[in-house]
């Protein structure tokens, strides 16, 4: 994890994978691993930056076109840890939602901290 980027991201493969996470930036960072369901990374970015659409009373909103599959909580500069994820084939994004204290609270994702990747079959 770096300031507003995901550096040194390996080529992930399907199956159970343990990731070592290190924050080499100057701000706290996290990452969520999101599996996309029929949308692109650009569409996800637009959705993440927008409020959800209104839901008519008495109706149930449709499920989102993505799902959370893992990640790592906020981690301070210079710290590291590990997380394990079970990847299945599909399109994904790594994303950090932590607000930046040096950019008036703008979420890191809006500063470019989003990394799309694909897991093949």
C-alpha positions as CSV (number, residue, x, y, z in Angstrom):
1,X,0.0,0.0,0.0
2,X,1.4,3.4,-1.0
3,X,-0.1,6.9,-0.9
4,X,-3.0,6.7,-3.4
5,X,-1.7,3.6,-5.2
6,X,-1.4,-0.1,-4.9
7,X,2.3,-0.9,-5.5
8,X,3.8,-4.3,-6.3
9,X,0.5,-6.2,-6.7
10,X,1.2,-9.8,-7.7
11,X,-0.6,-11.7,-10.4
12,X,-3.3,-13.4,-8.4
13,X,-4.7,-16.8,-9.3
14,X,-7.8,-18.7,-8.4
15,X,-7.8,-20.5,-5.0
16,X,-6.9,-19.7,-1.4
17,X,-4.2,-17.0,-1.3
18,X,-2.4,-15.5,1.7
19,X,-1.3,-11.9,1.1
20,X,1.3,-10.0,3.1
21,X,0.3,-6.3,3.3
22,X,2.8,-3.5,4.0
23,X,2.0,0.2,4.1
24,X,4.9,2.1,2.6
25,X,3.0,5.4,2.4
26,X,2.8,8.4,4.7
27,X,-1.0,8.0,5.4
28,X,-3.0,5.1,6.9
29,X,-4.4,2.8,4.2
30,X,-6.8,-0.2,3.9
31,X,-7.9,-2.3,1.1
32,X,-11.1,-4.0,0.2
33,X,-11.2,-6.7,-2.4
34,X,-14.4,-6.4,-4.4
35,X,-15.5,-8.9,-7.0
36,X,-17.4,-7.1,-9.8
37,X,-20.6,-8.7,-11.2
38,X,-21.2,-7.4,-14.7
39,X,-19.7,-3.9,-14.3
40,X,-16.4,-2.4,-15.1
41,X,-13.9,-0.9,-12.6
42,X,-14.9,2.6,-14.0
43,X,-18.6,1.9,-13.3
44,X,-17.7,0.7,-9.8
45,X,-15.7,3.9,-9.2
46,X,-18.8,6.0,-10.3
47,X,-21.0,4.0,-8.0
48,X,-18.6,4.4,-5.1
49,X,-18.5,8.1,-5.5
50,X,-22.3,8.5,-5.7
51,X,-25.1,8.1,-3.2
52,X,-27.3,5.0,-3.8
53,X,-30.4,5.5,-6.0
54,X,-33.6,6.1,-4.1
55,X,-35.8,3.0,-3.3
56,X,-39.5,3.3,-3.6
57,X,-41.4,2.6,-0.4
58,X,-42.5,-1.0,0.0
59,X,-39.9,-2.3,-2.5
60,X,-36.6,-4.1,-2.0
61,X,-33.6,-2.6,-3.7
62,X,-31.8,-4.9,-6.1
63,X,-28.5,-6.5,-4.9
64,X,-25.4,-4.5,-5.8
65,X,-23.4,-5.6,-8.9
66,X,-20.4,-6.4,-6.8
67,X,-19.5,-8.3,-3.6
68,X,-16.9,-7.9,-0.9
69,X,-14.6,-10.9,-0.7
70,X,-11.9,-9.8,1.7
71,X,-9.3,-7.2,2.5
72,X,-7.4,-5.6,5.3
73,X,-8.4,-3.0,7.9
74,X,-6.7,0.4,8.2
75,X,-3.0,0.1,8.7
76,X,-0.6,2.8,9.8
77,X,2.5,3.8,7.8
78,X,5.4,1.3,8.2
79,X,3.1,-1.5,9.5
80,X,2.4,-4.8,7.9
81,X,0.1,-7.8,8.3
82,X,-1.4,-10.8,6.5
83,X,-4.9,-11.7,5.2
84,X,-6.2,-14.8,3.4
85,X,-8.6,-14.7,0.5
86,X,-10.3,-17.4,-1.6
87,X,-10.3,-16.1,-5.2
88,X,-12.7,-17.4,-7.8
89,X,-12.5,-16.5,-11.5
90,X,-13.8,-13.0,-12.4
91,X,-13.0,-9.3,-12.4
92,X,-12.0,-7.5,-9.2
93,X,-10.8,-4.2,-7.8
94,X,-8.6,-3.4,-4.8
95,X,-9.8,-0.2,-3.3
96,X,-9.0,2.1,-0.3
97,X,-11.8,4.2,1.2
98,X,-9.9,5.9,4.0
99,X,-10.2,9.7,3.9
100,X,-7.0,11.6,3.3
101,X,-6.1,14.2,6.0
102,X,-3.8,16.0,3.5
103,X,-6.6,16.3,0.8
104,X,-9.5,17.7,2.8
105,X,-10.9,14.3,3.7
106,X,-11.2,13.1,0.1
107,X,-11.4,9.2,0.1
108,X,-8.2,7.6,-1.3
109,X,-10.2,5.9,-4.0
110,X,-11.1,9.3,-5.4
111,X,-7.3,10.1,-5.4
112,X,-6.6,7.0,-7.6
113,X,-6.3,4.2,-5.1
114,X,-8.2,1.6,-7.1
115,X,-6.5,-1.3,-8.9
116,X,-8.5,-3.6,-11.2
117,X,-7.4,-7.2,-11.8
118,X,-8.8,-10.4,-13.3
119,X,-8.6,-13.9,-12.0
120,X,-8.7,-16.4,-14.9
121,X,-10.2,-19.9,-14.8
